Amino acid sequence: ARDCYEAVKKNRLTASRALQLCDLALEQETLSPTNRAATHINRGILYMRQLSHERAMQDYEDAVAIMPDMPEAKINLGAVFYYLGRYPEALAALNEGVNVPDVEARAAAYYNRALTHERMGNLEAAYADYSQALAVQPGHRRAERPIDLQRQQVVAADAHAPRGVELRHDAALQLEG
């Protein structure tokens, strides 16, 4: 499982080799529930990087089934729902994900939720979540641009223009123990 985590974190192996390491960990290692869920999350991240959203969704759902209170799983599940255009489901998952203790992950959850609100046409909620991402993690580069646009009172049509910003889904989950 540690090799899977390192493959995600360092992003130096081919996708197929990294996936193989995660598969081996899930099939052959005796893992605690937390580490099993984390390994599903990490494999899901690898699938997301390949744009295999359905496969990533399955891993994230497996992680939630194993550890229902793991907010990192909810953040990643929210990201995959966003990519699949399932915005209400993304919002529901991200609402649970914003409770993560890790500052970087919490900022990502607020940022992802802001993007989701924006896609759903709720610009006030989007602005509030972009602001919250910056409050949690000052200098959050991705959240600053939408705030700057809002400050300039950009019209709603411009607020929906593509920004070339990827949804956050790539925070490898550290294994315990």
MDTraj code that builds the backbone (N, CA, C; nanometers):
import mdtraj as md
import numpy as np

residues = "ALA ARG ASP CYS TYR GLU ALA VAL LYS LYS ASN ARG LEU THR ALA SER ARG ALA LEU GLN LEU CYS ASP LEU ALA LEU GLU GLN GLU THR LEU SER PRO THR ASN ARG ALA ALA THR HIS ILE ASN ARG GLY ILE LEU TYR MET ARG GLN LEU SER HIS GLU ARG ALA MET GLN ASP TYR GLU ASP ALA VAL ALA ILE MET PRO ASP MET PRO GLU ALA LYS ILE ASN LEU GLY ALA VAL PHE TYR TYR LEU GLY ARG TYR PRO GLU ALA LEU ALA ALA LEU ASN GLU GLY VAL ASN VAL PRO ASP VAL GLU ALA ARG ALA ALA ALA TYR TYR ASN ARG ALA LEU THR HIS GLU ARG MET GLY ASN LEU GLU ALA ALA TYR ALA ASP TYR SER GLN ALA LEU ALA VAL GLN PRO GLY HIS ARG ARG ALA GLU ARG PRO ILE ASP LEU GLN ARG GLN GLN VAL VAL ALA ALA ASP ALA HIS ALA PRO ARG GLY VAL GLU LEU ARG HIS ASP ALA ALA LEU GLN LEU GLU GLY".split()
xyz = np.array([
    [0.0833, -0.1190, 0.0000],
    [0.0000, 0.0000, 0.0000],
    [0.0876, 0.1252, 0.0000],
    [0.2004, 0.1160, 0.0682],
    [0.2902, 0.2316, 0.0699],
    [0.3424, 0.2615, -0.0704],
    [0.3713, 0.1572, -0.1489],
    [0.4184, 0.1789, -0.2857],
    [0.3115, 0.2478, -0.3695],
    [0.1871, 0.2122, -0.3473],
    [0.0759, 0.2765, -0.4182],
    [0.0706, 0.4244, -0.3816],
    [0.0793, 0.4522, -0.2518],
    [0.0786, 0.5907, -0.2052],
    [0.1936, 0.6694, -0.2677],
    [0.3139, 0.6120, -0.2642],
    [0.4310, 0.6804, -0.3197],
    [0.4150, 0.7033, -0.4699],
    [0.3553, 0.6072, -0.5390],
    [0.3340, 0.6217, -0.6831],
    [0.2420, 0.7392, -0.7129],
    [0.1401, 0.7572, -0.6304],
    [0.0481, 0.8688, -0.6490],
    [0.1160, 0.9996, -0.6112],
    [0.1801, 0.9998, -0.4985],
    [0.2409, 1.1223, -0.4450],
    [0.3516, 1.1746, -0.5356],
    [0.4397, 1.0851, -0.5793],
    [0.5563, 1.1289, -0.6565],
    [0.5280, 1.1363, -0.8065],
    [0.4288, 1.0616, -0.8542],
    [0.3863, 1.0671, -0.9944],
    [0.5032, 1.0436, -1.0911],
    [0.5857, 0.9444, -1.0604],
    [0.7033, 0.9172, -1.1440],
    [0.6931, 0.7880, -1.2242],
    [0.5983, 0.7029, -1.1895],
    [0.5836, 0.5748, -1.2590],
    [0.4820, 0.5888, -1.3714],
    [0.4871, 0.4926, -1.4630],
    [0.3822, 0.4902, -1.5649],
    [0.2498, 0.4614, -1.4949],
    [0.1425, 0.5029, -1.5556],
    [0.0099, 0.4812, -1.4966],
    [-0.0161, 0.3328, -1.4758],
    [0.0203, 0.2509, -1.5737],
    [-0.0073, 0.1075, -1.5609],
    [0.0721, 0.0462, -1.4456],
    [0.1969, 0.0869, -1.4270],
    [0.2775, 0.0337, -1.3164],
    [0.2225, 0.0806, -1.1818],
    [0.1842, 0.2070, -1.1740],
    [0.1284, 0.2603, -1.0493],
    [-0.0018, 0.1885, -1.0137],
    [-0.0878, 0.1675, -1.1121],
    [-0.2133, 0.0950, -1.0878],
    [-0.1854, -0.0481, -1.0433],
    [-0.0840, -0.1087, -1.1023],
    [-0.0470, -0.2453, -1.0642],
    [-0.0066, -0.2513, -0.9170],
    [0.0674, -0.1525, -0.8695],
    [0.1081, -0.1490, -0.7290],
    [-0.0128, -0.1375, -0.6365],
    [-0.1088, -0.0555, -0.6756],
    [-0.2303, -0.0410, -0.5944],
    [-0.3121, -0.1694, -0.5960],
    [-0.3242, -0.2304, -0.7144],
    [-0.3976, -0.3574, -0.7248],
    [-0.3349, -0.4640, -0.6354],
    [-0.2028, -0.4742, -0.6395],
    [-0.1330, -0.5725, -0.5569],
    [-0.1572, -0.5476, -0.4085],
    [-0.1535, -0.4227, -0.3688],
    [-0.1772, -0.3901, -0.2275],
    [-0.3171, -0.4329, -0.1854],
    [-0.4151, -0.4036, -0.2683],
    [-0.5537, -0.4371, -0.2338],
    [-0.5784, -0.5878, -0.2367],
    [-0.5095, -0.6590, -0.3251],
    [-0.5321, -0.8028, -0.3397],
    [-0.4484, -0.8873, -0.2442],
    [-0.3273, -0.8419, -0.2114],
    [-0.2348, -0.9305, -0.1409],
    [-0.1947, -0.8851, -0.0014],
    [-0.2150, -0.7588, 0.0322],
    [-0.1714, -0.7120, 0.1630],
    [-0.2859, -0.7175, 0.2640],
    [-0.2495, -0.7416, 0.3878],
    [-0.3455, -0.7332, 0.4974],
    [-0.3454, -0.5882, 0.5430],
    [-0.4534, -0.5174, 0.5142],
    [-0.4606, -0.3743, 0.5417],
    [-0.5662, -0.3438, 0.6464],
    [-0.5378, -0.2458, 0.7294],
    [-0.6399, -0.1963, 0.8217],
    [-0.7505, -0.1322, 0.7375],
    [-0.8686, -0.1170, 0.7929],
    [-0.9746, -0.0506, 0.7158],
    [-0.9329, 0.0879, 0.6648],
    [-0.8638, 0.1641, 0.7466],
    [-0.8204, 0.2976, 0.7036],
    [-0.7234, 0.2891, 0.5871],
    [-0.6265, 0.1980, 0.5944],
    [-0.5300, 0.1846, 0.4853],
    [-0.5933, 0.1258, 0.3591],
    [-0.6897, 0.0369, 0.3763],
    [-0.7605, -0.0169, 0.2594],
    [-0.8371, 0.0963, 0.1901],
    [-0.9080, 0.1774, 0.2685],
    [-0.9821, 0.2905, 0.2108],
    [-0.8858, 0.3884, 0.1437],
    [-0.7731, 0.4178, 0.2103],
    [-0.6743, 0.5094, 0.1533],
    [-0.6186, 0.4565, 0.0222],
    [-0.5966, 0.3271, 0.0143],
    [-0.5444, 0.2674, -0.1089],
    [-0.6478, 0.2764, -0.2210],
    [-0.7745, 0.2572, -0.1886],
    [-0.8796, 0.2786, -0.2901],
    [-0.8792, 0.4236, -0.3377],
    [-0.8643, 0.5161, -0.2439],
    [-0.8603, 0.6576, -0.2823],
    [-0.7412, 0.6841, -0.3735],
    [-0.6258, 0.6319, -0.3373],
    [-0.5064, 0.6551, -0.4181],
    [-0.5185, 0.5917, -0.5566],
    [-0.5766, 0.4742, -0.5639],
    [-0.5980, 0.4140, -0.6962],
    [-0.6995, 0.4956, -0.7754],
    [-0.8010, 0.5465, -0.7067],
    [-0.8979, 0.6333, -0.7738],
    [-0.8321, 0.7578, -0.8315],
    [-0.7370, 0.8133, -0.7590],
    [-0.6636, 0.9300, -0.8096],
    [-0.5914, 0.8947, -0.9386],
    [-0.5297, 0.7758, -0.9414],
    [-0.4620, 0.7323, -1.0640],
    [-0.5601, 0.7197, -1.1797],
    [-0.6782, 0.6654, -1.1522],
    [-0.7797, 0.6560, -1.2574],
    [-0.8260, 0.7943, -1.3019],
    [-0.8400, 0.8869, -1.2070],
    [-0.8802, 1.0235, -1.2439],
    [-0.7761, 1.0862, -1.3358],
    [-0.6502, 1.0629, -1.3080],
    [-0.5443, 1.1188, -1.3928],
    [-0.5525, 1.0649, -1.5346],
    [-0.6067, 0.9444, -1.5491],
    [-0.6245, 0.8837, -1.6811],
    [-0.7601, 0.9189, -1.7411],
    [-0.8382, 0.9989, -1.6710],
    [-0.9742, 1.0361, -1.7114],
    [-1.0679, 0.9165, -1.7136],
    [-1.0374, 0.8153, -1.6341],
    [-1.1242, 0.6981, -1.6182],
    [-1.2163, 0.7237, -1.4991],
    [-1.3094, 0.8147, -1.5191],
    [-1.3922, 0.8638, -1.4088],
    [-1.4821, 0.7574, -1.3473],
    [-1.5362, 0.6695, -1.4280],
    [-1.6233, 0.5647, -1.3735],
    [-1.5449, 0.4704, -1.2818],
    [-1.4238, 0.4361, -1.3233],
    [-1.3413, 0.3476, -1.2408],
    [-1.2979, 0.4189, -1.1130],
    [-1.2652, 0.5469, -1.1253],
    [-1.2294, 0.6255, -1.0067],
    [-1.3474, 0.6325, -0.9110],
    [-1.4673, 0.6550, -0.9660],
    [-1.5861, 0.6634, -0.8825],
    [-1.6051, 0.5341, -0.8027],
    [-1.5823, 0.4201, -0.8661],
    [-1.5973, 0.2931, -0.7966],
    [-1.4999, 0.2827, -0.6794],
    [-1.3750, 0.3238, -0.7012],
    [-1.2780, 0.3198, -0.5917],
    [-1.3172, 0.4148, -0.4788],
    [-1.3628, 0.5335, -0.5123],
    [-1.4021, 0.6286, -0.4082],
    [-1.5247, 0.5779, -0.3318],
    [-1.6185, 0.5181, -0.4039],
    [-1.7360, 0.4616, -0.3360],
    [-1.6954, 0.3447, -0.2464],
    [-1.5991, 0.2643, -0.2920],
    [-1.5483, 0.1554, -0.2075],
    [-1.4848, 0.2122, -0.0805],
    [-1.4086, 0.3199, -0.0949],
    [-1.3458, 0.3823, 0.0223],
    [-1.4511, 0.4329, 0.1200],
    [-1.5563, 0.4936, 0.0687],
    [-1.6652, 0.5438, 0.1546],
    [-1.7353, 0.4268, 0.2235],
    [-1.7535, 0.3167, 0.1521],
    [-1.8180, 0.1993, 0.2122],
    [-1.7340, 0.1436, 0.3276],
    [-1.6028, 0.1484, 0.3122],
    [-1.5130, 0.0975, 0.4159],
    [-1.5041, 0.1950, 0.5331],
    [-1.4908, 0.3237, 0.5026],
    [-1.4729, 0.4283, 0.6051],
    [-1.5700, 0.5429, 0.5759],
    [-1.6961, 0.5295, 0.6154],
    [-1.7977, 0.6293, 0.5810],
    [-1.7681, 0.7705, 0.6309],
    [-1.6862, 0.7827, 0.7341],
    [-1.6575, 0.9148, 0.7892],
    [-1.5251, 0.9728, 0.7423],
    [-1.4675, 0.9181, 0.6362],
    [-1.3396, 0.9674, 0.5851],
    [-1.3653, 1.0816, 0.4865],
    [-1.3420, 1.2067, 0.5280],
    [-1.3757, 1.3194, 0.4417],
    [-1.2944, 1.3244, 0.3126],
    [-1.1725, 1.2709, 0.3136],
    [-1.0924, 1.2704, 0.1909],
    [-1.1609, 1.1903, 0.0810],
    [-1.2269, 1.0818, 0.1198],
    [-1.3012, 1.0025, 0.0214],
    [-1.4156, 1.0846, -0.0363],
    [-1.4793, 1.1642, 0.0478],
    [-1.5915, 1.2467, 0.0017],
    [-1.5430, 1.3565, -0.0932],
    [-1.4273, 1.4153, -0.0643],
    [-1.3726, 1.5191, -0.1522],
    [-1.3458, 1.4608, -0.2906],
    [-1.2820, 1.3446, -0.2935],
    [-1.2515, 1.2823, -0.4223],
    [-1.3776, 1.2344, -0.4936],
    [-1.4732, 1.1841, -0.4176],
    [-1.6001, 1.1435, -0.4782],
    [-1.6701, 1.2658, -0.5366],
    [-1.6667, 1.3769, -0.4642],
    [-1.7235, 1.5013, -0.5163],
    [-1.6565, 1.5436, -0.6455],
    [-1.5244, 1.5279, -0.6525],
    [-1.4515, 1.5651, -0.7746],
    [-1.4951, 1.4802, -0.8932],
    [-1.5072, 1.3503, -0.8719],
    [-1.5452, 1.2642, -0.9840],
    [-1.6896, 1.2908, -1.0263],
    [-1.7782, 1.3156, -0.9314],
    [-1.9159, 1.3507, -0.9677],
    [-1.9177, 1.4804, -1.0492],
    [-1.8337, 1.5757, -1.0113],
    [-1.8244, 1.7012, -1.0863],
    [-1.7842, 1.6725, -1.2312],
    [-1.6788, 1.5941, -1.2490],
    [-1.6316, 1.5621, -1.3834],
    [-1.7371, 1.4885, -1.4654],
    [-1.8218, 1.4117, -1.3982],
    [-1.9274, 1.3379, -1.4675],
    [-2.0523, 1.4237, -1.4893],
    [-2.0485, 1.5479, -1.4433],
    [-2.1629, 1.6374, -1.4607],
    [-2.2761, 1.6093, -1.3635],
    [-2.2476, 1.5378, -1.2586],
    [-2.3488, 1.5028, -1.1577],
    [-2.3341, 1.5999, -1.0398],
    [-2.3695, 1.7249, -1.0663],
    [-2.3420, 1.8340, -0.9737],
    [-2.4144, 1.8230, -0.8396],
    [-2.5414, 1.7852, -0.8341],
    [-2.6034, 1.7710, -0.7012],
    [-2.5329, 1.6658, -0.6146],
    [-2.4905, 1.5563, -0.6768],
    [-2.4178, 1.4535, -0.6015],
    [-2.2796, 1.5034, -0.5605],
    [-2.2174, 1.5805, -0.6480],
    [-2.0873, 1.6392, -0.6142],
    [-2.1022, 1.7304, -0.4933],
    [-2.2043, 1.8122, -0.4950],
    [-2.2273, 1.9057, -0.3852],
    [-2.2511, 1.8319, -0.2535],
    [-2.3303, 1.7266, -0.2579],
    [-2.3580, 1.6493, -0.1365],
    [-2.2295, 1.5897, -0.0791],
    [-2.1458, 1.5327, -0.1648],
    [-2.0206, 1.4729, -0.1177],
    [-1.9268, 1.5806, -0.0636],
    [-1.9183, 1.6919, -0.1325],
    [-1.8279, 1.7992, -0.0898],
    [-1.8751, 1.8657, 0.0384],
    [-2.0068, 1.8693, 0.0601],
    [-2.0581, 1.9231, 0.1865],
    [-2.0036, 1.8454, 0.3047],
    [-1.9833, 1.7158, 0.2864],
    [-1.9248, 1.6334, 0.3919],
    [-1.7723, 1.6456, 0.3939],
    [-1.7129, 1.6691, 0.2787],
    [-1.5678, 1.6761, 0.2689],
    [-1.5055, 1.8004, 0.3296],
    [-1.5827, 1.9086, 0.3427],
    [-1.5244, 2.0318, 0.3972],
    [-1.4898, 2.0196, 0.5453],
    [-1.5258, 1.9100, 0.6078],
    [-1.4952, 1.8903, 0.7493],
    [-1.3607, 1.8222, 0.7735],
    [-1.2825, 1.8038, 0.6712],
    [-1.1536, 1.7374, 0.6849],
    [-1.0592, 1.8248, 0.7684],
    [-0.9835, 1.7640, 0.8596],
    [-0.8930, 1.8446, 0.9423],
    [-0.7727, 1.9020, 0.8659],
    [-0.7254, 1.8330, 0.7639],
    [-0.6103, 1.8787, 0.6872],
    [-0.6432, 2.0091, 0.6142],
    [-0.5623, 2.1111, 0.6362],
    [-0.5902, 2.2444, 0.5819],
    [-0.5919, 2.2444, 0.4295],
    [-0.4936, 2.1820, 0.3683],
    [-0.4867, 2.1803, 0.2221],
    [-0.6072, 2.1077, 0.1622],
    [-0.6437, 1.9957, 0.2212],
    [-0.7597, 1.9202, 0.1723],
    [-0.8887, 1.9985, 0.1945],
    [-0.9006, 2.0671, 0.3084],
    [-1.0209, 2.1468, 0.3356],
    [-1.0319, 2.2616, 0.2354],
    [-0.9203, 2.3279, 0.2051],
    [-0.9219, 2.4342, 0.1044],
    [-0.9636, 2.3785, -0.0314],
    [-0.9127, 2.2590, -0.0649],
    [-0.9514, 2.1948, -0.1914],
    [-1.1004, 2.1640, -0.1933],
    [-1.1532, 2.1185, -0.0800],
    [-1.2970, 2.0879, -0.0734],
    [-1.3804, 2.2131, -0.0960],
    [-1.3429, 2.3233, -0.0322],
    [-1.4163, 2.4485, -0.0532],
    [-1.4029, 2.4960, -0.1975],
    [-1.2837, 2.4828, -0.2528],
    [-1.2633, 2.5229, -0.3921],
    [-1.3482, 2.4376, -0.4861],
    [-1.3453, 2.3062, -0.4652],
    [-1.4258, 2.2171, -0.5491],
    [-1.5742, 2.2484, -0.5349],
    [-1.6167, 2.2764, -0.4121],
    [-1.7576, 2.3084, -0.3901],
    [-1.7928, 2.4398, -0.4583],
    [-1.6996, 2.5356, -0.4585],
    [-1.7230, 2.6622, -0.5286],
    [-1.7432, 2.6380, -0.6782],
    [-1.6575, 2.5549, -0.7370],
    [-1.6730, 2.5231, -0.8790],
    [-1.8088, 2.4585, -0.9065],
    [-1.8496, 2.3710, -0.8156],
    [-1.9777, 2.3023, -0.8322],
    [-2.0931, 2.4014, -0.8231],
    [-2.0887, 2.4898, -0.7229],
    [-2.1923, 2.5937, -0.7118],
    [-2.1959, 2.6779, -0.8385],
    [-2.0807, 2.7109, -0.8904],
    [-2.0731, 2.7929, -1.0110],
    [-2.1400, 2.7214, -1.1285],
    [-2.1107, 2.5939, -1.1444],
    [-2.1729, 2.5165, -1.2526],
    [-2.3243, 2.5079, -1.2371],
    [-2.3695, 2.5104, -1.1124],
    [-2.5131, 2.5008, -1.0860],
    [-2.5809, 2.6380, -1.0921],
    [-2.5014, 2.7431, -1.1187],
    [-2.5581, 2.8766, -1.1337],
    [-2.5743, 2.9551, -1.0046],
    [-2.5218, 2.9023, -0.8950],
    [-2.5329, 2.9712, -0.7664],
    [-2.4035, 3.0477, -0.7413],
    [-2.3939, 3.1672, -0.8011],
    [-2.2697, 3.2429, -0.7965],
    [-2.2392, 3.2985, -0.6577],
    [-2.3418, 3.3320, -0.5808],
    [-2.3171, 3.3813, -0.4447],
    [-2.2528, 3.2730, -0.3587],
    [-2.3044, 3.1511, -0.3666],
    [-2.2464, 3.0408, -0.2897],
    [-2.1055, 3.0094, -0.3403],
    [-2.0863, 3.0186, -0.4713],
    [-1.9533, 2.9949, -0.5275],
    [-1.8545, 3.0968, -0.4730],
    [-1.8928, 3.2231, -0.4738],
    [-1.8045, 3.3279, -0.4226],
    [-1.7725, 3.3039, -0.2753],
    [-1.8739, 3.2650, -0.1975],
    [-1.8526, 3.2388, -0.0546],
    [-1.7532, 3.1242, -0.0348],
    [-1.7626, 3.0201, -0.1175],
    [-1.6707, 2.9068, -0.1026],
    [-1.5308, 2.9384, -0.1541],
    [-1.5196, 3.0179, -0.2609],
    [-1.3862, 3.0617, -0.3030],
    [-1.3219, 3.1416, -0.1887],
    [-1.4010, 3.2297, -0.1256],
    [-1.3508, 3.3087, -0.0128],
    [-1.3100, 3.2185, 0.1032],
    [-1.3904, 3.1154, 0.1291],
    [-1.3595, 3.0236, 0.2382],
    [-1.2318, 2.9455, 0.2087],
    [-1.2117, 2.9053, 0.0830],
    [-1.0877, 2.8359, 0.0462],
    [-0.9676, 2.9243, 0.0754],
    [-0.9807, 3.0540, 0.0467],
    [-0.8711, 3.1472, 0.0747],
    [-0.8540, 3.1715, 0.2241],
    [-0.9625, 3.1702, 0.2982],
    [-0.9536, 3.1892, 0.4431],
    [-0.8837, 3.0700, 0.5087],
    [-0.9146, 2.9512, 0.4602],
    [-0.8547, 2.8295, 0.5152],
    [-0.7076, 2.8196, 0.4757],
    [-0.6790, 2.8540, 0.3507],
    [-0.5419, 2.8451, 0.2994],
    [-0.5104, 2.9739, 0.2229],
    [-0.4650, 3.0767, 0.2939],
    [-0.4322, 3.2035, 0.2261],
    [-0.3330, 3.1795, 0.1126],
    [-0.3578, 3.2474, 0.0020],
    [-0.2711, 3.2306, -0.1134],
    [-0.3077, 3.1128, -0.2015],
    [-0.4218, 3.0489, -0.1752],
    [-0.4678, 2.9365, -0.2593],
    [-0.4818, 2.9905, -0.4016],
    [-0.3862, 2.9566, -0.4867],
    [-0.3769, 3.0162, -0.6206],
    [-0.5029, 2.9983, -0.7038],
    [-0.5600, 2.8816, -0.6998],
    [-0.6757, 2.8544, -0.7847],
    [-0.7979, 2.9338, -0.7395],
    [-0.8106, 2.9576, -0.6106],
    [-0.9276, 3.0294, -0.5590],
    [-0.9137, 3.1796, -0.5755],
    [-0.7923, 3.2310, -0.5904],
    [-0.7731, 3.3758, -0.6003],
    [-0.8321, 3.4341, -0.7279],
    [-0.8183, 3.3675, -0.8392],
    [-0.8644, 3.4231, -0.9662],
    [-1.0149, 3.4471, -0.9677],
    [-1.0975, 3.3499, -0.9263],
    [-1.2414, 3.3791, -0.9250],
    [-1.2771, 3.4948, -0.8312],
    [-1.2068, 3.5076, -0.7201],
    [-1.2320, 3.6185, -0.6282],
    [-1.1955, 3.7494, -0.6958],
    [-1.0820, 3.7532, -0.7648],
    [-1.0420, 3.8745, -0.8357],
    [-1.1444, 3.9110, -0.9420],
    [-1.1950, 3.8104, -1.0117],
    [-1.2973, 3.8371, -1.1124],
    [-1.4227, 3.8961, -1.0486],
    [-1.4618, 3.8411, -0.9345],
    [-1.5810, 3.8909, -0.8650],
    [-1.5592, 4.0352, -0.8200],
    [-1.4421, 4.0629, -0.7688],
    [-1.4114, 4.1990, -0.7224],
    [-1.4206, 4.2982, -0.8373],
    [-1.3887, 4.2539, -0.9560],
    [-1.3961, 4.3407, -1.0727],
    [-1.5379, 4.3481, -1.1274],
    [-1.6302, 4.2836, -1.0587],
    [-1.7723, 4.2814, -1.0951],
    [-1.7922, 4.2339, -1.2386],
    [-1.7316, 4.1195, -1.2664],
    [-1.7459, 4.0580, -1.3976],
    [-1.8900, 4.0102, -1.4115],
    [-1.9461, 4.0255, -1.5270],
    [-2.0837, 3.9843, -1.5487],
    [-2.0958, 3.8337, -1.5360],
    [-2.2145, 3.7871, -1.5061],
    [-2.2368, 3.6443, -1.4810],
    [-2.1913, 3.5581, -1.5984],
    [-2.2076, 3.6050, -1.7197],
    [-2.1662, 3.5254, -1.8352],
    [-2.0161, 3.5000, -1.8321],
    [-1.9393, 3.6001, -1.7921],
    [-1.7945, 3.5813, -1.7827],
    [-1.7584, 3.4871, -1.6691],
    [-1.8398, 3.4865, -1.5647],
    [-1.8104, 3.3998, -1.4505],
    [-1.8194, 3.2529, -1.4894],
    [-1.8955, 3.2232, -1.5951],
    [-1.9083, 3.0836, -1.6390],
    [-1.8089, 3.0467, -1.7483],
    [-1.7245, 3.1414, -1.7887],
    [-1.6253, 3.1121, -1.8918],
    [-1.5226, 3.0141, -1.8376],
    [-1.4736, 2.9236, -1.9211],
    [-1.3721, 2.8291, -1.8749],
    [-1.2500, 2.9034, -1.8224],
    [-1.1959, 2.8507, -1.7161],
    [-1.0813, 2.9161, -1.6535],
    [-0.9532, 2.8369, -1.6717],
    [-0.9597, 2.7202, -1.7269],
    [-0.8404, 2.6392, -1.7410],
    [-0.7871, 2.5895, -1.6077],
    [-0.8764, 2.5777, -1.5099],
    [-0.8365, 2.5333, -1.3772],
    [-0.8939, 2.3945, -1.3552],
    [-0.8080, 2.3030, -1.3154],
    [-0.8550, 2.1672, -1.2898],
    [-0.9142, 2.1549, -1.1515],
    [-1.0143, 2.0732, -1.1418],
    [-1.0715, 2.0417, -1.0113],
    [-0.9689, 1.9627, -0.9326],
    [-0.9605, 1.9906, -0.8055],
    [-0.8620, 1.9253, -0.7200],
    [-0.9061, 1.7818, -0.6921],
    [-0.8237, 1.6866, -0.7291],
    [-0.8552, 1.5463, -0.7023],
    [-0.7296, 1.4634, -0.6791],
    [-0.6181, 1.5310, -0.6624],
    [-0.4934, 1.4561, -0.6670],
    [-0.4129, 1.4592, -0.5377],
    [-0.4796, 1.4698, -0.4256],
    [-0.4054, 1.4690, -0.2995],
    [-0.3971, 1.3245, -0.2499],
    [-0.2822, 1.2650, -0.2674],
    [-0.2629, 1.1262, -0.2219],
    [-0.2880, 1.1181, -0.0724],
    [-0.3505, 1.0128, -0.0317],
    [-0.3838, 0.9966, 0.1095],
    [-0.2753, 0.9167, 0.1793],
    [-0.2129, 0.9802, 0.2768],
    [-0.1073, 0.9176, 0.3572],
    [-0.1630, 0.8005, 0.4347],
    [-0.0888, 0.6931, 0.4382],
    [-0.1291, 0.5752, 0.5123],
    [-0.0966, 0.5929, 0.6594],
    [-0.1752, 0.5303, 0.7430],
    [-0.1457, 0.5362, 0.8862],
    [-0.0487, 0.4258, 0.9233],
    [0.0171, 0.4462, 1.0367],
    [0.1043, 0.3422, 1.0911],
    [0.2207, 0.3213, 1.0114],
])
top = md.Topology()
chain = top.add_chain()
for i, resn in enumerate(residues, 1):
    res = top.add_residue(resn, chain, resSeq=i)
    for name in ("N", "CA", "C"):
        top.add_atom(name, md.element.get_by_symbol(name[0]), res)
traj = md.Trajectory(xyz[None], top)
